[in-house]
Amino acid sequence: MHPRRLGKTNLMISEVGLGALEMGAKYGIGEDAGNIPPEPEAMELMRAAVEAGVTFFDSAGAYALSEARIGKFLKTTRQRPTIAT
């Protein structure tokens, strides 16, 4: 994945980022709306994203569990994605 500069900063991030809203908060449209994935599935999603070259995670305190799950994931990997919160 090709890196891109984030705005006017010196941060280089992946062209595709991981939005963490649905990993920690009830949100969505359709029959699965509001279903937060179990923690092992969220961890696997982050692992797969990093392995695919994603270096940018988007989260927020309002996303409930997502920030805590990202923190747990970071303890299991040497990769250090840029996290916007």
N, C-alpha and C positions, 0 to 999 in steps of 0.2 A: 504494500500500500504506500502511495506517495505521501510524504509529509507536506503539510501546508503551514504557513505562518499564521498564528492566531492574532487577527487584527493588526494592531501596530506594536505588538509585543515582540519579544525575541523567542517566544515559545513556538516550537514546531510540534504539530500534532497530526494525527492521521486524518485523512479526508473524511472518513466515516467515524462517528463517535457512538458510544453506547449511552442511550438515554435510560436512566435508572428508575424513572417514575414507577413503572409497573412491577418492579422488583420489590417495592416496599409499601406502596399505597394502593388503595382501592380506586381504580380508574379504568376506563375503557368503554367500548361500545360492543354490543353483541352478546351472545350467550355466555361468554367467559368474562364479561365485564365485572370488575370488582374482585376477581379471584387473584390473590397474591400467591405467586409460586412458592412451594416449599423451599427452605433455605438451600438444600443440596442442589436443586435445579437452578437457583439464582447463582450459586457458586460456579456451577458448570457453565452457565451462560457467560459469566465474566471470564472464565478460563478460556473458553472457545473464542471469545472476542479478542483477547490478548494474543492467543495463538494465531489468529487471523491477521494480526497487525494493528489492531485498534489500540491507540495510545491516548484516547480522550474519553473520559467518563463525565456525563452531566448528571448532577444530583442536586438536591436541596433539602433543607431541614423539613420542609413541608411534605417531602416524599416518605415520611414515616420511617420505615425500616431500611430504606435503601442505603443511607449513609453508614449505618451499623454493619450492613452486609458487605459493603465495599471495604470497610475497615477490616472485617474478618478475612475477606479475600486477600487483601494486601499482606496479611500475616502468612499466607500460604504460598506466596510467589516472590520472585526476585524482581519481577517487572514492576515498574513504577509509572503507571499512566498518569497523565495530567488530569486532575479532577476539578471541575467547575462546580461550585456550590454556592 
